[in-house]
């Protein structure tokens, strides 16, 4: 009985050896196939993106110029202006005037920082020619019971843009579109400040 079993063992062993070789070859071939597919796909994707990017670069000069000219307004530069109390005179702005173009985007920052005489201030921008009226309204706010609550900012149609009343060390940024050409006054409407603390935004 032991002889037949010993004669079957080599046959069984050779069968599994062949089967292992076949399985290993199949797994290796499968891995090679997917590895090659992945590599080819990556190469095609890379070269495909380069080929898609190539035509715009090779486009004629005239259409490219037309495209850039139409895109220019969308990427218009924002004009940034920073104003603070004058170091020499704390009741004046350090910037007495600035110039922008009509329709330009303006970013005006008021930093209420003074090294020696900290006081509350604001910036109120009025319509062209409204300086005297806004100064008078600011003085009236001095005796108004709700003057401080309103930041001493008058309720008037002549006011285009304004910050809140900023305490020492505070800052605020106004973002707006410059109005039509003209000279627009800006001033601090805290009672008594507007006489010296004023300036002009010139719009061309």
GUGUMAR-148762 format. One record per residue (C-alpha): residue in three letters; x, y, z. Coordinates in steps of 0.2 Angstrom, whole numbers, padded with zeros to 4 digits, always signed. Example, Ala and Ser with C-alpha at 12.3 -4.5 7.8 and 13.67 -1.06 7.14 Angstrom:
# residues 2
ALA+0062-0022+0039SER+0068-0005+0036
END
This chain:
# residues 204
UNK+0000+0000+0000UNK+0015+0012+0003UNK+0022+0009-0014UNK+0007+0017-0024UNK+0007+0032-0013UNK+0025+0035-0015UNK+0024+0034-0034UNK+0009+0047-0034UNK+0019+0060-0024UNK+0031+0065-0038UNK+0016+0067-0050UNK+0007+0077-0038UNK+0022+0088-0034UNK+0026+0091-0053UNK+0008+0095-0056UNK+0008+0109-0043UNK+0025+0115-0049UNK+0018+0117-0066UNK+0002+0125-0059UNK+0012+0138-0049UNK+0023+0142-0064UNK+0007+0145-0074UNK-0001+0156-0060UNK+0015+0166-0057UNK+0016+0169-0076UNK-0003+0174-0077UNK-0001+0186-0062UNK+0015+0193-0068UNK+0007+0196-0086UNK-0008+0204-0078UNK+0003+0216-0067UNK+0014+0220-0083UNK-0002+0224-0093UNK-0009+0236-0080UNK+0008+0244-0077UNK+0010+0247-0095UNK-0007+0253-0097UNK-0005+0265-0083UNK+0012+0271-0090UNK+0004+0274-0107UNK-0011+0283-0100UNK+0001+0295-0090UNK+0011+0298-0106UNK-0004+0302-0116UNK-0012+0313-0103UNK+0004+0323-0102UNK+0007+0325-0120UNK-0012+0328-0123UNK-0012+0343-0111UNK+0004+0350-0120UNK-0004+0348-0137UNK-0020+0356-0131UNK-0010+0371-0124UNK+0000+0372-0140UNK-0013+0379-0152UNK-0017+0396-0141UNK+0002+0399-0141UNK+0003+0396-0159UNK-0012+0407-0163UNK-0009+0423-0174UNK-0004+0439-0166UNK-0019+0449-0170UNK-0032+0438-0161UNK-0021+0437-0146UNK-0019+0456-0146UNK-0038+0457-0147UNK-0041+0445-0133UNK-0029+0454-0121UNK-0037+0471-0125UNK-0054+0464-0120UNK-0047+0456-0104UNK-0038+0472-0098UNK-0054+0481-0090UNK-0058+0465-0080UNK-0041+0465-0072UNK-0040+0484-0069UNK-0029+0489-0055UNK-0036+0495-0039UNK-0029+0512-0033UNK-0024+0511-0015UNK-0023+0526-0004UNK-0018+0527+0015UNK-0021+0542+0025UNK-0018+0545+0044UNK-0016+0560+0055UNK-0002+0572+0051UNK+0013+0569+0063UNK+0017+0588+0064UNK-0002+0593+0066UNK-0013+0580+0074UNK-0028+0590+0068UNK-0024+0588+0050UNK-0023+0573+0038UNK-0005+0569+0032UNK-0012+0568+0014UNK-0020+0584+0008UNK-0025+0578-0009UNK-0024+0563-0020UNK-0029+0560-0038UNK-0039+0545-0046UNK-0047+0542-0063UNK-0066+0542-0065UNK-0073+0524-0064UNK-0057+0517-0056UNK-0058+0506-0041UNK-0052+0515-0025UNK-0047+0507-0009UNK-0045+0521+0004UNK-0038+0516+0021UNK-0038+0528+0036UNK-0026+0523+0050UNK-0030+0534+0065UNK-0013+0532+0073UNK-0004+0547+0080UNK+0012+0545+0091UNK+0009+0559+0103UNK-0009+0566+0102UNK-0022+0552+0099UNK-0039+0558+0096UNK-0055+0551+0088UNK-0057+0555+0069UNK-0066+0549+0053UNK-0066+0553+0035UNK-0081+0559+0026UNK-0080+0561+0007UNK-0093+0573+0000UNK-0100+0578-0017UNK-0090+0592-0027UNK-0092+0609-0019UNK-0100+0602-0003UNK-0086+0606+0009UNK-0093+0622+0017UNK-0110+0614+0020UNK-0103+0598+0027UNK-0092+0608+0039UNK-0108+0617+0045UNK-0117+0601+0047UNK-0103+0594+0057UNK-0103+0609+0069UNK-0122+0606+0072UNK-0118+0588+0077UNK-0108+0594+0091UNK-0124+0599+0101UNK-0135+0585+0094UNK-0140+0573+0108UNK-0136+0558+0097UNK-0120+0565+0089UNK-0108+0553+0097UNK-0120+0538+0094UNK-0119+0543+0075UNK-0101+0546+0075UNK-0104+0564+0072UNK-0108+0560+0054UNK-0122+0571+0047UNK-0136+0563+0038UNK-0135+0573+0021UNK-0136+0568+0003UNK-0120+0576+0000UNK-0110+0563+0009UNK-0104+0549-0004UNK-0093+0538+0007UNK-0087+0538+0025UNK-0079+0528+0039UNK-0086+0527+0056UNK-0079+0537+0070UNK-0062+0529+0073UNK-0054+0529+0091UNK-0035+0530+0092UNK-0026+0515+0085UNK-0041+0510+0074UNK-0042+0508+0055UNK-0055+0506+0042UNK-0054+0504+0023UNK-0067+0511+0011UNK-0069+0503-0006UNK-0078+0512-0020UNK-0079+0517-0038UNK-0072+0534-0041UNK-0087+0546-0047UNK-0087+0557-0062UNK-0073+0570-0065UNK-0072+0584-0052UNK-0065+0589-0035UNK-0072+0580-0020UNK-0069+0586-0002UNK-0065+0574+0012UNK-0065+0580+0030UNK-0066+0574+0048UNK-0083+0578+0055UNK-0078+0577+0073UNK-0083+0594+0080UNK-0070+0607+0077UNK-0058+0596+0067UNK-0064+0600+0049UNK-0057+0617+0049UNK-0039+0610+0047UNK-0043+0591+0044UNK-0048+0591+0026UNK-0042+0587+0009UNK-0047+0585-0009UNK-0050+0569-0020UNK-0047+0575-0037UNK-0055+0564-0050UNK-0049+0566-0068
END
